[in-house]
């Protein structure tokens, strides 16, 4: 079965050029010029990969990528007309698989798409109505994490802001407490697929997570470094 790619691009000329190039390569193509059109399309069409323009007339491609990633591990490639390193870092942090700058060679784009499809290993986006999801809440030492809503509350009830990747890392820990997880395992858990990134990037993410979930006198650091092996989440986790 041919992979379905949804192309979100507000510039008509670029959208037509990309869609034609991808159709020639045998992909099934859906196209939209706005966020609203995309949301309407995904209600009725499963998608294997999203090609998202960064600048939209009715929203941000980064925000849309984050929303899609919260619901699925489908492939996401962000396309933009500016080489802003900050946008690139943010895009990859929220879960995009690749980042392409205009103008680009159609053959290179196809190669990147095929590479992402191989890595995503058949993950497909299927639309779920918001009310269809079931809340799954866990707690550890007074902290509360909502796996469905991607929320974290401190023991005082204050919401803690986490990036998509930080939340995925915390989820990996709370779902495997008192078990040593290697950096490779944590990377693969974050993306739920084989990942070819730098394992040492996990160290930076762990450091950021420790700052947002700080240790105290009666509550020692929850994430312990196991030299030569990885990390261990030491807190007792319970469902609520």
ZIJO-V982639 format. One record per residue. SS is DSSP state (hx for helix, st for strand, lp for the rest). PHI is phi in degrees with one decimal (* if undefined). NEAR is the number of other ideal C-beta (glycine too) atoms within 8 Angstrom. Layout:
# ZIJO-V982639
SS/PHI/NEAR + SS/PHI/NEAR
This chain:
# ZIJO-V982639
lp/*/2 + lp/-72.4/6 + lp/-63.2/9 + st/-100.5/13 + st/-116.0/15 + st/-102.9/16 + st/-99.2/13 + st/-107.5/16 + lp/-150.9/12 + lp/-82.4/10 + lp/-85.4/7 + hx/-59.5/6 + hx/-60.4/6 + hx/-65.1/9 + hx/-62.0/13 + hx/-64.6/8 + hx/-61.5/9 + hx/-66.2/13 + hx/-61.6/11 + hx/-64.3/8 + hx/-63.7/11 + hx/-74.8/13 + hx/-63.8/9 + hx/-63.9/6 + lp/-88.2/7 + lp/94.6/5 + lp/-83.3/11 + st/-87.9/7 + st/-116.2/11 + st/-116.2/11 + st/-137.1/10 + st/-146.3/12 + lp/-107.3/10 + lp/-139.0/11 + hx/-59.2/11 + hx/-61.0/7 + hx/-63.7/9 + hx/-61.5/12 + hx/-62.0/8 + hx/-70.4/8 + hx/-65.4/11 + hx/-71.9/11 + lp/-68.1/7 + lp/-122.4/5 + lp/-133.6/9 + lp/-63.4/7 + st/-128.0/13 + lp/-91.5/14 + st/-157.4/16 + st/-104.8/14 + st/-110.9/12 + st/-110.2/13 + st/-69.4/11 + lp/-75.7/14 + st/-101.7/8 + st/-122.1/13 + lp/-70.5/5 + lp/-130.7/6 + st/156.6/8 + st/-110.9/8 + hx/-64.4/15 + hx/-65.1/12 + hx/-63.5/8 + hx/-64.6/14 + hx/-60.5/16 + hx/-63.4/11 + hx/-64.8/8 + hx/-65.6/12 + hx/-63.9/13 + hx/-62.2/7 + hx/-102.0/7 + lp/-159.2/9 + lp/-103.2/8 + lp/-61.5/13 + st/-68.0/13 + st/-134.6/14 + st/-120.6/16 + st/-94.1/15 + st/-118.9/13 + st/-145.2/14 + lp/-95.7/6 + lp/-128.9/7 + lp/-91.6/5 + lp/-90.8/7 + hx/-61.1/6 + hx/-65.4/6 + hx/-60.6/13 + hx/-63.6/10 + hx/-62.9/8 + hx/-62.0/9 + hx/-59.1/13 + hx/-70.5/9 + hx/-66.2/9 + lp/-82.2/13 + lp/117.0/13 + lp/-66.3/13 + lp/-89.2/9 + st/-158.9/9 + st/-145.3/11 + st/-119.7/12 + st/-104.7/9 + lp/-77.1/8 + lp/-76.0/2 + lp/-130.4/9 + lp/-79.0/5 + hx/-54.5/9 + hx/-67.1/6 + hx/-66.5/9 + hx/-60.1/12 + hx/-60.0/11 + hx/-63.2/8 + hx/-66.1/11 + hx/-61.9/15 + hx/-63.6/8 + hx/-63.6/9 + hx/-65.3/14 + hx/-61.8/11 + hx/-66.2/7 + hx/-72.0/12 + hx/-76.8/14 + lp/52.4/7 + lp/85.9/5 + lp/-64.6/12 + lp/-125.8/9 + st/-84.3/13 + lp/-119.7/6 + lp/-66.9/7 + lp/-123.1/7 + lp/-62.2/5 + hx/-53.4/5 + hx/-77.6/4 + hx/-82.5/5 + lp/-86.9/7 + lp/-105.6/4 + lp/-68.8/7 + lp/-128.7/8 + st/-115.7/10 + st/-128.1/12 + st/-139.0/11 + st/-148.7/13 + lp/49.5/9 + lp/90.1/8 + st/-77.0/12 + st/-124.3/10 + st/-121.2/14 + st/-103.5/11 + lp/-70.6/9 + lp/-81.8/8 + lp/-90.3/6 + lp/56.4/9 + st/-119.5/7 + st/-136.2/14 + st/-117.1/10 + lp/-73.8/10 + lp/-57.9/6 + lp/-86.6/4 + lp/87.5/5 + lp/-83.5/6 + st/-69.4/7 + lp/-108.7/9 + lp/-81.1/4 + lp/-123.6/11 + lp/-71.3/7 + hx/-56.9/13 + hx/-71.8/11 + hx/-61.8/12 + hx/-65.2/11 + hx/-61.3/12 + hx/-66.3/15 + hx/-61.1/13 + hx/-61.2/11 + hx/-58.3/13 + hx/-70.3/13 + hx/-70.1/13 + lp/-84.9/6 + lp/-137.4/8 + lp/-67.9/12 + lp/56.4/5 + lp/-134.8/7 + st/-70.9/8 + st/-114.7/13 + lp/-73.8/8 + hx/-61.2/11 + hx/-62.8/7 + hx/-61.9/10 + hx/-67.8/14 + hx/-60.2/13 + hx/-66.2/11 + hx/-67.9/12 + hx/-58.6/11 + hx/-101.8/10 + lp/49.5/7 + lp/-167.9/10 + lp/-63.7/6 + lp/-126.0/9 + lp/-109.0/4 + lp/-82.7/6 + lp/-82.0/4 + lp/-59.8/8 + lp/-68.3/7 + hx/-61.9/9 + hx/-61.5/12 + hx/-58.8/8 + hx/-65.0/8 + hx/-66.2/11 + hx/-61.6/12 + hx/-60.0/8 + hx/-66.0/9 + hx/-66.8/13 + hx/-61.3/12 + hx/-68.2/7 + hx/-83.1/11 + lp/-123.4/11 + lp/-72.1/6 + lp/-77.7/7 + lp/-142.0/5 + lp/-60.1/3 + lp/-95.9/3 + lp/-131.9/8 + lp/-64.6/5 + lp/-54.6/7 + lp/-76.0/14 + st/-106.4/13 + st/-102.6/9 + st/-78.3/6 + st/-108.1/9 + lp/-54.5/4 + lp/80.3/3 + lp/-124.0/6 + st/149.4/10 + st/-135.6/14 + st/-129.5/11 + st/-91.1/15 + lp/-91.6/10 + lp/-74.4/10 + lp/-80.2/6 + lp/-109.1/9 + st/-136.8/7 + st/-78.8/5 + lp/-130.8/6
